[in-house]
Amino acid sequence: MSLSKNDPIGIFDSGVGGLTVASEVMKRLPGEDIIYFGDTGRYPYGSRSPEIVRKFALQNVGFLSRLGVKSIVVACNTASSVALDVLREKFPLPIMGVVEPGARAAVEATKNGILGVVGTRATIKSGSYNQAIKRLDPKLRVIAKPCPLFVALAEEGWTKGEVAKLIAQEYLHSLKQEGVDTLVLGCTHYPLLRAVIGEVMGRGVGLIDSAEETSKELKELLKKENLLNPRKEGGEYRFLVTDNPEAFLRVGRGFLKGKITKVELVEIERLKGEG
């Protein structure tokens, strides 16, 4: 596979959540073209088995590879937790996830050594954040909590109001009681609820969104692989989904503004096979 500096970056997630990562990549690398793929027809990934998530991830990366991307960001904590190794074995291009960057940022941020991690059931069950954090500093205490309804709230655009606050209070109460001073938003959908999560946790708790750290590490990875586009601006963006492009566009416009004006529907049959 021949890769070029002018090829686009591929980013995929099960839905709109990965746009938080795409947004940071656009800010840090404004000259890069991006193809964003949201597998909305098979969302959510967080409640599925590791075997199914790996199958979907292989299909997604195979699809993006056929579109000619030079690198791929797995902007999904669930897929990053259970599929990253097999993706790197299968495909001869730089592939990175979002767990390691988020873990590094959390370790640097904590002051009292008590970290909280919220994510999908699959991410929390995998223990990926706990392992990544402990590798960096085994003395830290990590308390993990699955918060599956946060994904649904983000996908529906219900990121504010009483419903979101009540659900956040129910999920986060135990983490507050444990005294965490740093909370990892271990799902790319969760930053869309950052305001309500921050309100519930209180000012003394730092929220870690892996998106910014991922964009930093992506830039370094592209430099290392000699794939960084020399353009300083002018990147072009393409958005593909497997279902309901109208809803994706509506939510995406909320925080990408003019950077997203069109969403293309991809037939799920085109994803069959693993590249």
C-alpha positions in Angstrom: 0.0 0.0 0.0 1.5 3.3 -1.1 0.7 6.2 1.3 1.0 9.9 0.4 1.1 13.1 2.4 -1.8 14.4 0.4 -4.1 11.4 1.2 -6.9 12.1 3.7 -7.0 11.0 7.3 -9.7 8.4 8.1 -11.7 8.7 11.4 -14.5 6.3 12.5 -16.9 5.9 15.3 -20.3 4.2 15.8 -22.0 7.6 15.5 -21.7 11.3 16.1 -19.4 11.0 19.2 -16.2 10.8 17.1 -16.9 14.3 15.7 -15.4 15.5 19.0 -12.1 14.0 17.9 -12.6 15.2 14.3 -13.1 18.7 15.5 -9.8 18.7 17.4 -8.0 17.2 14.4 -9.4 20.0 12.2 -8.1 22.6 14.7 -4.6 21.2 15.1 -4.2 20.0 11.5 -6.2 22.5 9.3 -4.4 21.5 6.1 -5.4 17.8 6.3 -8.3 16.3 4.4 -10.5 14.1 6.5 -13.0 11.3 5.8 -15.3 10.8 8.8 -17.3 7.5 8.9 -20.1 7.1 11.4 -21.5 3.6 11.6 -24.9 4.9 12.7 -26.7 1.9 11.2 -25.0 -0.4 13.7 -24.7 1.9 16.7 -24.3 1.5 19.6 -21.1 -0.5 19.9 -20.8 -0.2 23.7 -23.5 -2.9 24.4 -22.1 -5.4 21.9 -19.7 -8.3 22.4 -16.0 -7.8 21.8 -16.2 -10.2 18.9 -18.8 -8.2 17.1 -17.1 -4.9 17.8 -13.9 -6.3 16.3 -15.8 -7.5 13.2 -17.3 -4.1 12.7 -14.0 -2.3 13.2 -12.3 -4.5 10.7 -15.0 -3.8 8.2 -14.9 -0.1 8.9 -11.1 0.2 8.5 -11.3 -2.0 5.3 -13.9 0.5 3.9 -11.8 3.5 4.7 -8.7 1.9 3.4 -10.4 1.4 0.0 -11.1 5.2 0.0 -7.4 5.8 0.1 -6.8 7.2 3.6 -3.2 7.4 4.9 -3.9 6.8 8.5 -6.9 6.0 10.7 -8.1 7.3 14.1 -10.4 4.8 15.9 -12.5 7.6 17.5 -14.4 5.1 19.5 -13.4 4.0 23.0 -15.1 0.7 22.7 -13.4 -0.2 19.4 -10.1 1.2 20.7 -10.4 -1.0 23.8 -11.1 -4.3 22.1 -10.0 -4.0 18.4 -6.9 -1.9 18.1 -4.3 -4.7 18.1 -6.1 -6.8 15.5 -6.6 -3.7 13.3 -2.8 -2.9 13.4 -2.0 -6.5 12.5 -4.4 -6.6 9.6 -3.8 -3.2 7.9 -0.4 -1.7 6.8 -1.1 1.9 7.7 -0.8 4.0 10.9 -3.7 3.3 13.2 -4.3 4.9 16.6 -7.0 4.8 19.2 -8.2 7.2 21.9 -7.6 5.3 25.1 -3.8 5.8 25.6 -3.9 9.6 24.9 -6.8 10.0 27.4 -5.0 7.9 30.0 -1.8 10.0 29.7 -3.8 13.2 30.1 -5.6 11.9 33.2 -2.4 10.8 34.9 -0.8 14.2 34.4 -3.9 16.0 35.7 -4.7 14.2 38.9 -3.6 15.7 42.2 -5.0 13.4 44.8 -4.4 10.1 42.9 -8.1 9.1 42.6 -9.3 8.9 39.0 -12.7 8.2 37.7 -13.5 6.7 34.3 -16.9 6.7 32.7 -17.6 4.8 29.5 -19.8 2.3 27.7 -20.3 -1.2 29.3 -17.8 -2.7 26.8 -15.1 -0.2 27.5 -15.5 -0.5 31.2 -15.6 -4.3 31.1 -12.4 -4.4 29.0 -10.5 -2.6 31.7 -8.5 -0.7 29.0 -8.3 2.6 30.8 -7.5 1.0 34.1 -4.6 -0.9 32.5 -3.4 2.1 30.5 -3.4 4.3 33.7 -1.7 1.6 35.8 1.0 1.2 33.3 1.8 4.9 33.6 1.5 5.0 37.4 0.6 1.8 39.3 0.0 3.8 42.5 -3.1 5.6 41.2 -6.6 4.5 42.2 -9.0 4.1 39.3 -12.8 3.8 39.8 -14.7 2.9 36.6 -18.4 3.4 36.0 -20.5 2.4 32.9 -22.9 5.2 31.7 -24.6 3.7 28.7 -27.5 6.2 28.4 -25.0 9.1 27.8 -24.5 7.8 24.3 -28.3 7.8 23.5 -28.5 11.4 24.9 -25.7 12.6 22.7 -27.1 10.9 19.6 -30.5 12.5 20.2 -29.0 15.9 20.9 -30.4 15.8 24.5 -27.2 17.3 26.0 -28.9 19.8 28.3 -31.9 20.1 30.5 -33.4 18.2 33.4 -33.4 14.7 31.8 -29.7 14.8 31.1 -29.0 16.2 34.6 -31.0 13.6 36.4 -29.3 10.8 34.5 -25.9 12.3 35.1 -26.6 12.6 38.8 -27.7 8.9 39.0 -24.5 7.7 37.2 -22.0 10.1 38.9 -23.1 10.1 42.5 -20.9 7.2 43.5 -17.8 8.8 41.8 -18.4 12.0 43.7 -18.6 10.0 47.0 -15.3 8.3 46.3 -13.6 11.7 46.0 -12.3 11.5 42.4 -10.5 14.7 41.3 -10.1 13.8 37.7 -12.8 12.2 35.5 -12.0 10.6 32.2 -14.8 10.9 29.6 -14.1 7.4 28.2 -16.4 7.6 25.3 -16.2 10.1 22.4 -19.9 10.8 22.8 -19.5 12.0 26.4 -17.9 15.4 25.7 -21.2 16.5 24.1 -22.5 16.3 27.7 -19.5 18.0 29.2 -21.5 20.9 30.6 -24.0 18.8 32.5 -21.3 16.3 33.7 -19.2 19.2 34.9 -22.1 20.7 36.7 -22.9 17.5 38.5 -19.3 16.7 39.4 -18.5 20.2 40.6 -15.7 22.7 39.9 -13.0 20.8 41.8 -13.1 17.8 39.3 -11.2 18.0 36.1 -12.8 16.4 33.0 -10.5 14.6 30.6 -11.6 14.5 27.0 -9.2 12.3 25.0 -10.0 14.2 21.7 -7.4 17.0 22.2 -4.7 14.6 23.3 -5.5 12.3 20.4 -5.1 15.2 17.9 -1.7 16.0 19.4 -0.5 12.4 19.1 -1.9 12.1 15.6 0.2 15.0 14.5 3.3 13.4 16.0 2.5 10.1 14.4 2.1 11.6 10.9 5.4 13.5 11.4 7.1 10.2 12.4 5.7 8.4 9.4 6.5 11.3 7.0 2.8 11.7 6.2 2.1 15.1 7.5 0.5 17.3 4.8 2.6 20.5 4.3 -0.5 22.6 3.8 -1.2 25.0 6.6 -5.0 25.3 5.8 -7.6 24.4 3.3 -8.4 20.8 4.4 -11.5 19.3 2.9 -14.0 17.2 4.9 -16.3 14.3 3.9 -18.8 12.7 6.2 -20.3 9.2 5.6 -22.9 7.3 7.6 -24.7 4.0 7.4 -28.1 5.4 8.5 -30.1 8.6 9.1 -27.8 11.2 7.6 -30.3 14.0 8.5 -30.0 13.3 12.2 -26.2 13.1 12.0 -26.1 16.5 10.1 -28.4 18.1 12.7 -26.3 17.1 15.7 -23.0 17.6 13.8 -23.9 21.2 12.9 -24.2 21.9 16.7 -20.5 21.9 17.2 -18.8 21.7 13.8 -20.7 24.7 12.5 -19.9 25.4 8.8 -17.5 22.5 8.6 -20.3 20.0 8.0 -22.8 20.9 5.3 -23.4 17.5 3.7 -23.6 13.9 4.9 -23.5 10.9 2.5 -25.4 7.7 3.1 -23.3 4.5 2.6 -25.1 1.2 1.9 -24.2 -1.3 4.6 -23.6 -4.0 2.0 -20.6 -2.0 0.8 -18.9 -2.7 4.1 -19.1 -6.5 3.9 -15.7 -8.2 4.0 -12.7 -7.0 6.0 -10.6 -5.2 3.5 
